Amino acid sequence: MEFRNKLALRTALLSSITNAVMAVGKGIAGVLGHSDALLADAIESVSDVFSSILVIIGIRYAQKPADDDHPYGHGRAESLSTFAVVAFLIVSATYILNEGIRNLYEEQVMPESFTLIVLVAIVLIKEISFQYVYRKGKQTNSSTLMADAWHHRSDAISSVIALAGVGISLLLGPKFVHADDWAAIAASLFIYYNAYKIFRPTLGEFMDEHMHHELIDEIRAIAFEVKGVKATEKCWVRKSGMFYQVDLHIEVEPDLPVEKGHEISHLAKDLIMSRIETIANVHIHIEPHYKKN
């Protein structure tokens, strides 16, 4: 558990540094290269820096141990920080969309050719960042890191759109100078879509939506390995931060002594938690097993 927490924090910190460097680089290149699409990309990267900071805060707070007021721990702080990331995405997309539409009605200067090289470099860096953070998000089971990873992928695709806009402007000449602005508008629409893609699964997690079917099947199978477990009934799973809380009803012989039923429940709990590292706790309820006619 400690390893996952440290890995998640280290990944989030590296992601925030990358976003800060990208924001500065895009901003300078956008101003010097007269590219509205690149400036729009820089604005999104500035929001990325703030969202990355929120990711770090969320992960750190989620790692606090359970206490009397929070018996299930503080893992939901991860979901809240992901919602904040989505909010930053929506705000930046709205600003980019507004600026892109406004620039369509103003005289524009042709972007400089070097902005193409900058955009290609940005696309490569952002895609590498996506692959790295995505792997670490999977490894740590962190929904916040997964959201941050898709944020990097969103940046990469919006930079591809900006690259297309700048390329069209340079290739086809002054008559297509507003292709850069259309690229910024298209990028903003994609950011809206990406915000929804990040928001939807996190909302399900926050609302304890029943969406852990494969994990439930695995938990039931492990419980059956314990001698004395005749069947499993209810199995509810909720995700809190990087870890899961499980409520499991197991059935034992109806005439079994209470002490023996208690022993079986602990054996099942210990086996499940030893097999699945992402489970923080298992609450087991013992029920009598009656054969069906």
RODO-2510 file (C-alpha; in nm, 4 decimals, decimal comma):
residues 293
     n   res          X          Y          Z
     1     m     0,0000     0,0000     0,0000
     2     e     0,2827     0,2378     0,0911
     3     f     0,4558     0,1631    -0,2403
     4     r     0,1403     0,2516    -0,4371
     5     n     0,0973     0,5777    -0,2477
     6     k     0,4564     0,6893    -0,3069
     7     l     0,4461     0,5868    -0,6736
     8     a     0,1223     0,7796    -0,7302
     9     l     0,2638     1,0932    -0,5690
    10     r     0,5904     1,0704    -0,7621
    11     t     0,4023     1,0282    -1,0892
    12     a     0,1693     1,3216    -1,0153
    13     l     0,4679     1,5450    -0,9312
    14     l     0,6479     1,4532    -1,2547
    15     s     0,3258     1,5193    -1,4473
    16     s     0,2909     1,8669    -1,2943
    17     i     0,6520     1,9558    -1,3839
    18     t     0,5924     1,8426    -1,7428
    19     n     0,2776     2,0555    -1,7651
    20     a     0,4609     2,3617    -1,6313
    21     v     0,7422     2,3256    -1,8867
    22     m     0,4874     2,2717    -2,1661
    23     a     0,2858     2,5806    -2,0646
    24     v     0,5917     2,8058    -2,0789
    25     g     0,7190     2,6561    -2,4055
    26     k     0,3816     2,6774    -2,5810
    27     g     0,3231     3,0323    -2,4603
    28     i     0,6579     3,1622    -2,5857
    29     a     0,6265     2,9786    -2,9180
    30     g     0,2668     3,0974    -2,9614
    31     v     0,3552     3,4640    -2,9076
    32     l     0,6701     3,4595    -3,1225
    33     g     0,5082     3,2417    -3,3874
    34     h     0,1770     3,4337    -3,4081
    35     s    -0,0233     3,1123    -3,3595
    36     d    -0,3630     3,1372    -3,1880
    37     a    -0,3932     2,7577    -3,1808
    38     l    -0,0598     2,7289    -3,0011
    39     l    -0,1573     3,0028    -2,7560
    40     a    -0,4840     2,8179    -2,6913
    41     d    -0,2787     2,5074    -2,6245
    42     a    -0,0628     2,7081    -2,3816
    43     i    -0,3724     2,8256    -2,1944
    44     e    -0,4856     2,4671    -2,1527
    45     s    -0,1403     2,3740    -2,0220
    46     v    -0,1622     2,6508    -1,7606
    47     s    -0,4870     2,4953    -1,6402
    48     d    -0,3066     2,1590    -1,6467
    49     v    -0,0504     2,2915    -1,3987
    50     f    -0,3217     2,3892    -1,1503
    51     s    -0,5106     2,0637    -1,2033
    52     s    -0,1873     1,8655    -1,1470
    53     i    -0,1383     2,0466    -0,8178
    54     l    -0,4930     1,9474    -0,7197
    55     v    -0,4135     1,5890    -0,8187
    56     i    -0,1149     1,5897    -0,5812
    57     i    -0,3237     1,7400    -0,2991
    58     g    -0,6013     1,4858    -0,3611
    59     i    -0,3646     1,1886    -0,3602
    60     r    -0,1883     1,3082    -0,0432
    61     y    -0,5156     1,3640     0,1428
    62     a    -0,6563     1,0313     0,0220
    63     q    -0,3607     0,8552     0,1843
    64     k    -0,4613     0,9640     0,5349
    65     p    -0,5527     0,6595     0,7459
    66     a    -0,9057     0,5873     0,8633
    67     d    -1,0165     0,7542     1,1853
    68     d    -1,3306     0,7747     1,4004
    69     d    -1,4921     1,0312     1,1711
    70     h    -1,3830     0,8578     0,8494
    71     p    -1,3988     0,4802     0,9129
    72     y    -1,3587     0,4051     0,5411
    73     g    -1,0559     0,6329     0,5107
    74     h    -1,0153     0,9475     0,3010
    75     g    -0,9954     0,7893    -0,0451
    76     r    -1,2879     0,9890    -0,1832
    77     a    -1,0580     1,2927    -0,1872
    78     e    -0,9177     1,1439    -0,5091
    79     s    -1,2585     1,1655    -0,6753
    80     l    -1,3000     1,5249    -0,5617
    81     s    -0,9628     1,6216    -0,7072
    82     t    -1,0620     1,4533    -1,0351
    83     f    -1,3800     1,6639    -1,0429
    84     a    -1,1571     1,9696    -0,9997
    85     v    -0,9457     1,8561    -1,2973
    86     v    -1,2651     1,8345    -1,5050
    87     a    -1,3668     2,1838    -1,3919
    88     f    -1,0312     2,3254    -1,5051
    89     l    -1,0734     2,1522    -1,8407
    90     i    -1,4184     2,3047    -1,8910
    91     v    -1,3015     2,6536    -1,7965
    92     s    -0,9994     2,6393    -2,0276
    93     a    -1,2057     2,4930    -2,3138
    94     t    -1,4625     2,7709    -2,2771
    95     y    -1,1912     3,0377    -2,2864
    96     i    -1,0246     2,8796    -2,5910
    97     l    -1,3587     2,8515    -2,7722
    98     n    -1,4449     3,2138    -2,7014
    99     e    -1,1032     3,3396    -2,8159
   100     g    -1,1127     3,1245    -3,1297
   101     i    -1,4530     3,2601    -3,2334
   102     r    -1,3462     3,6186    -3,1586
   103     n    -1,0290     3,5826    -3,3649
   104     l    -1,2287     3,4684    -3,6679
   105     y    -1,3571     3,8252    -3,7041
   106     e    -1,0197     3,9931    -3,6611
   107     e    -0,7279     4,0337    -3,8980
   108     q    -0,4669     3,7685    -3,8334
   109     v    -0,0931     3,7423    -3,8946
   110     m     0,0332     3,4280    -4,0659
   111     p     0,1914     3,1875    -3,8133
   112     e     0,5667     3,1276    -3,8344
   113     s     0,6864     2,7990    -3,9821
   114     f     0,8923     2,7073    -3,6744
   115     t     0,5676     2,6589    -3,4798
   116     l     0,5194     2,3356    -3,6731
   117     i     0,8400     2,1948    -3,5226
   118     v     0,7324     2,3073    -3,1754
   119     l     0,3921     2,1415    -3,2142
   120     v     0,5428     1,8121    -3,3348
   121     a     0,7700     1,8104    -3,0269
   122     i     0,4731     1,8857    -2,8008
   123     v     0,2687     1,6010    -2,9491
   124     l     0,5544     1,3539    -2,8899
   125     i     0,6199     1,4706    -2,5324
   126     k     0,2502     1,4638    -2,4424
   127     e     0,1978     1,1169    -2,5880
   128     i     0,4989     0,9862    -2,3947
   129     s     0,3562     1,1519    -2,0809
   130     f     0,0202     0,9842    -2,1440
   131     q     0,1781     0,6399    -2,1798
   132     y     0,3853     0,6840    -1,8624
   133     v     0,1097     0,8251    -1,6385
   134     y    -0,1458     0,5757    -1,7752
   135     r     0,0798     0,2813    -1,6835
   136     k     0,1353     0,4215    -1,3346
   137     g    -0,2371     0,4886    -1,2965
   138     k    -0,3084     0,1229    -1,3793
   139     q    -0,0299     0,0068    -1,1517
   140     t    -0,1534     0,2106    -0,8534
   141     n    -0,5279     0,1761    -0,9345
   142     s    -0,5559     0,5564    -0,9062
   143     s    -0,8545     0,7114    -1,0849
   144     t    -0,6948     1,0543    -1,0411
   145     l    -0,3770     0,9476    -1,2213
   146     m    -0,5874     0,7868    -1,4932
   147     a    -0,7712     1,1177    -1,5362
   148     d    -0,4371     1,2985    -1,5489
   149     a    -0,3138     1,0511    -1,8110
   150     w    -0,6139     1,1123    -2,0357
   151     h    -0,5546     1,4823    -1,9820
   152     h    -0,2111     1,4351    -2,1407
   153     r    -0,3700     1,2453    -2,4293
   154     s    -0,6197     1,5308    -2,4670
   155     d    -0,3293     1,7752    -2,4906
   156     a    -0,1581     1,5583    -2,7512
   157     i    -0,4678     1,5430    -2,9711
   158     s    -0,5444     1,9145    -2,9336
   159     s    -0,1830     1,9818    -3,0350
   160     v    -0,2344     1,7612    -3,3427
   161     i    -0,5380     1,9746    -3,4276
   162     a    -0,3304     2,2900    -3,3800
   163     l    -0,0595     2,1373    -3,5993
   164     a    -0,3167     2,0778    -3,8740
   165     g    -0,4443     2,4363    -3,8476
   166     v    -0,0985     2,5920    -3,8649
   167     g     0,0022     2,3561    -4,1450
   168     i    -0,3020     2,4498    -4,3558
   169     s    -0,2351     2,8213    -4,3026
   170     l     0,1278     2,7897    -4,4097
   171     l     0,0615     2,5521    -4,6967
   172     l    -0,2367     2,7269    -4,8566
   173     g    -0,1420     3,0864    -4,7838
   174     p    -0,3040     3,4008    -4,6404
   175     k    -0,6556     3,3086    -4,7570
   176     f    -0,6490     3,0271    -4,5039
   177     v    -0,4933     3,2238    -4,2186
   178     h    -0,8028     3,1544    -4,0024
   179     a    -0,7409     2,7803    -4,0203
   180     d    -0,5322     2,8393    -3,7090
   181     d    -0,8392     2,9818    -3,5307
   182     w    -1,0629     2,6989    -3,6502
   183     a    -0,8059     2,4579    -3,5087
   184     a    -0,8321     2,6314    -3,1701
   185     i    -1,2131     2,6002    -3,1821
   186     a    -1,1905     2,2310    -3,2760
   187     a    -0,9429     2,1727    -2,9927
   188     s    -1,1810     2,3343    -2,7412
   189     l    -1,4642     2,1016    -2,8507
   190     f    -1,2371     1,8021    -2,8085
   191     i    -1,1427     1,9218    -2,4592
   192     y    -1,5134     1,9339    -2,3670
   193     y    -1,5511     1,5760    -2,4859
   194     n    -1,2430     1,4629    -2,2931
   195     a    -1,3740     1,6341    -1,9778
   196     y    -1,6898     1,4235    -2,0031
   197     k    -1,4874     1,1049    -2,0580
   198     i    -1,2931     1,1759    -1,7385
   199     f    -1,5993     1,2857    -1,5413
   200     r    -1,8329     0,9931    -1,6143
   201     p    -1,6384     0,7003    -1,4557
   202     t    -1,5316     0,9141    -1,1598
   203     l    -1,8944     1,0076    -1,0930
   204     g    -1,9848     0,6376    -1,0971
   205     e    -1,7055     0,5681    -0,8490
   206     f    -1,8127     0,8543    -0,6231
   207     m    -2,1762     0,7348    -0,6272
   208     d    -2,0784     0,3714    -0,5562
   209     e    -2,2093     0,2599    -0,8929
   210     h    -2,2097    -0,1173    -0,9399
   211     m    -1,9330    -0,1493    -1,2004
   212     h    -1,6768    -0,3923    -1,0531
   213     h    -1,8193    -0,7173    -1,1941
   214     e    -1,4891    -0,8929    -1,2697
   215     l    -1,3509    -0,8056    -0,9257
   216     i    -1,6669    -0,9398    -0,7592
   217     d    -1,6361    -1,2673    -0,9504
   218     e    -1,2740    -1,2971    -0,8355
   219     i    -1,3688    -1,2281    -0,4719
   220     r    -1,6415    -1,4945    -0,4796
   221     a    -1,4032    -1,7509    -0,6327
   222     i    -1,1401    -1,6885    -0,3646
   223     a    -1,3975    -1,7136    -0,0846
   224     f    -1,5055    -2,0574    -0,2141
   225     e    -1,1499    -2,1828    -0,1568
   226     v    -1,1966    -2,1509     0,2190
   227     k    -1,3077    -2,4750     0,3833
   228     g    -1,6534    -2,4345     0,5304
   229     v    -1,7786    -2,1726     0,2849
   230     k    -2,0827    -2,3286     0,1172
   231     a    -2,1923    -2,0308    -0,0934
   232     t    -2,1655    -1,6560    -0,1287
   233     e    -2,4672    -1,4292    -0,1368
   234     k    -2,4328    -1,0497    -0,1550
   235     c    -2,1019    -0,8999    -0,2618
   236     w    -2,0794    -0,5238    -0,2776
   237     v    -1,7677    -0,3329    -0,3762
   238     r    -1,6964     0,0369    -0,3448
   239     k    -1,3812     0,2108    -0,4643
   240     s    -1,2283     0,4691    -0,2352
   241     g    -0,9155     0,6298    -0,3776
   242     m    -0,6764     0,3613    -0,4996
   243     f    -0,8332     0,0826    -0,2929
   244     y    -1,1585    -0,1109    -0,2576
   245     q    -1,3896    -0,1708     0,0365
   246     v    -1,5790    -0,5012     0,0171
   247     d    -1,8998    -0,6201     0,1862
   248     l    -1,9381    -0,9963     0,1430
   249     h    -2,2064    -1,2356     0,2705
   250     i    -2,0895    -1,5973     0,2957
   251     e    -2,3020    -1,8990     0,3804
   252     v    -2,1946    -2,1760     0,6206
   253     e    -2,3653    -2,4809     0,7720
   254     p    -2,6589    -2,3606     0,9855
   255     d    -2,5623    -2,5693     1,2920
   256     l    -2,2011    -2,4451     1,2916
   257     p    -2,0838    -2,2967     1,6263
   258     v    -2,0490    -1,9173     1,6297
   259     e    -1,6783    -1,9473     1,7053
   260     k    -1,6229    -2,1670     1,3989
   261     g    -1,8229    -1,9292     1,1767
   262     h    -1,6105    -1,6425     1,3057
   263     e    -1,2947    -1,8358     1,2222
   264     i    -1,4127    -1,9079     0,8676
   265     s    -1,4951    -1,5402     0,8092
   266     h    -1,1431    -1,4364     0,9136
   267     l    -0,9850    -1,7021     0,6946
   268     a    -1,1888    -1,5774     0,3975
   269     k    -1,1025    -1,2136     0,4681
   270     d    -0,7288    -1,2857     0,5035
   271     l    -0,7191    -1,4941     0,1853
   272     i    -0,9048    -1,2352    -0,0234
   273     m    -0,6843    -0,9484     0,0970
   274     s    -0,3652    -1,1499     0,0418
   275     r    -0,4666    -1,2326    -0,3171
   276     i    -0,5950    -0,8876    -0,4180
   277     e    -0,3594    -0,6105    -0,3045
   278     t    -0,5989    -0,3300    -0,3966
   279     i    -0,8555    -0,4358    -0,1340
   280     a    -0,8212    -0,2279     0,1825
   281     n    -1,0787    -0,4163     0,3905
   282     v    -1,3405    -0,6905     0,3680
   283     h    -1,6515    -0,6846     0,5879
   284     i    -1,7918    -1,0378     0,6069
   285     h    -2,1425    -1,1329     0,7197
   286     i    -2,2142    -1,4981     0,8062
   287     e    -2,5441    -1,6519     0,6969
   288     p    -2,6862    -2,0074     0,7293
   289     h    -2,6734    -2,2236     0,4178
   290     y    -2,9804    -2,4286     0,3330
   291     k    -2,9820    -2,6735     0,0449
   292     k    -3,2329    -2,5924    -0,2227
   293     n    -3,4802    -2,8641    -0,3188
***
